[in-house]
Amino acid sequence: MPASSGYRDISLEDAQRLDGLWVTAGIADAPSVPATPLGWELVLEDLELVGEALARRGVSLPRRSRRFVSVSGYAYHSFLPLVAAARELVPVDGEALALAIACEALAPVQNGAIKRLRGSEGSLTLLTARVARGVARLEERVVAHERDASQHYRWLVEMDLGILPDGALKTTLSECWAIQRASRRLELESTLDLVGGFSALLALARRRAPSEAARFATAALVPDALELSSATPALALFSTSRLLKGSNAGRAAPSAAEFLRGFGERGPRERELYAPRWVESPWLIERCLALLGRIDSRTFETRLSRARHARERDIALGLTRASKVDGILLRALGRSVRRSVALRSRLHLVRERALFMLRTVVLDMDRRLCRLTGSAPDSAFFLRRAELVESTLRPAPSLAELTAARHAAWRSAARAKAPPTTLGRATSAFSVSAGGHAVGTGAQHPTGSSLSLFGFGLGELAVTGRATIAHDFQSALEVEPGGVLVLRALDPGWAPLLPCVGAVVTDSGGATDEGVLLAAALGIVVVVGTRAATTTFENGVRLRVDPLAGSVCPA
């Protein structure tokens, strides 16, 4: 790609020689497929919005963190300078902020920060009050934004895009883009508030029980499933599957239609404009319903209840070991953190609707391009934003050839093996943590005759099941009920499938990811940040996933 687009293409070999550590992007996203040119616009915009959010908190994002590279169509950005910026923002544990933004569970960085930085009671009290005030202000902005976005959504649904003049279509495109940008800005603000509170929880819990601090903090971080907007599609489809049991199998299609009326604008890869939504692929929901029909509803409900009780137990245990003052701060921080999680989940829903509106407009423009230039279907997604806006007035005939070449290059990259989630010369330095334990590093250790991977675990009991290596939602539907789903990253759009699985293992991810928190709230065992699970294990092998050890190994 040309330098003017904000990033450059390099080979995997050159990427391994980059100075420092580079992590897969976008910001707070780890795409499972290469981004289209229009998707790259969203990735670059994320970086800009993160810089703005840090600047509003008085922190300047280093120039090296503003650099992106494209490796086989995947976005990577420089990680270590972001750590330096984050350290200024959250003095208790700035690295945890960088981990959340970068979507990488790199325990050596996180553990080193917690051991080195210990907040006094005064500093932690101030930080607790600042987090609570920030969440309260954010909630007011979220309510106002939800109201404005909802009005725009109703207006677009009632409008016939096909009869709009060119100038009005250009305006509609700009308005949809502005709404998704405003949603994303607030979503990133909520992420910063969330990680500030989470970092303080880690530091405060470590004062009395260092070995159990992460367990307490993650238990306080995960809300009830009903508090997460991202969990609603999973719970709704699960309830639908229960109603179908014992009834005529022909009810599956009408039941899927009922689900689509409420959640049709969602989809398995919600943050990529090019990816179809549920309303465009209803057969996937019908297959989900069939898979859900094979699981015991009581097992899922028991798992939900057991996970909730386990979190309550871990929180109560952590509070009993804290001093009176620390206990007050921990309770206040826990409330603020869970509010931040719930607010971000609401913003995620608003943004996905905004992206759905934007996709609707782009699809309409795509039909116009096909008619006026003879381009192939989906060509509009392979234009950059400026090219798309220009094409609303007078599309050039050369666009057909340009988009065909870009589409072919994207298909080639999507079929190829994805590059590792971390690249650069510093990658090997993060293979083993300071204490020799590999949790969160993605390191491999021999376990008898087999090989184990380690990551960051959430959950209580170990799960053993047959692995399904899934690179898209369709292949994920091959998972056995109670099996282990192995992914490059967990998108919250996969929520309808999660009640079927026993555990999820990912190459990349962190404790504050939306998809990870969603899975944990649903009682699913999760191990994230293994860095190589999709390339280490074979499809069909039985895996044992232990969230307490953060380990994944053949059973």
Helices and strands as residue ranges (DSSP letters): G 3-5, E 8-10, H 12-16, E 22-24, H 37-56, G 63-66, E 68-71, E 74-78, H 80-89, H 94-102, H 107-116, H 121-158, G 161-163, H 166-206, G 210-212, H 213-221, G 225-227, G 229-231, H 232-244, G 249-251, H 252-263, G 278-280, H 282-292, H 297-320, H 324-373, G 379-382, H 385-391, H 399-415, E 422-423, G 425-430, E 444-447, E 450-454, E 456-458, E 463-469, H 473-476, E 484-487, G 492-500, E 503-506, H 514-521, E 525-528, H 533-536, E 542-546, E 551-554
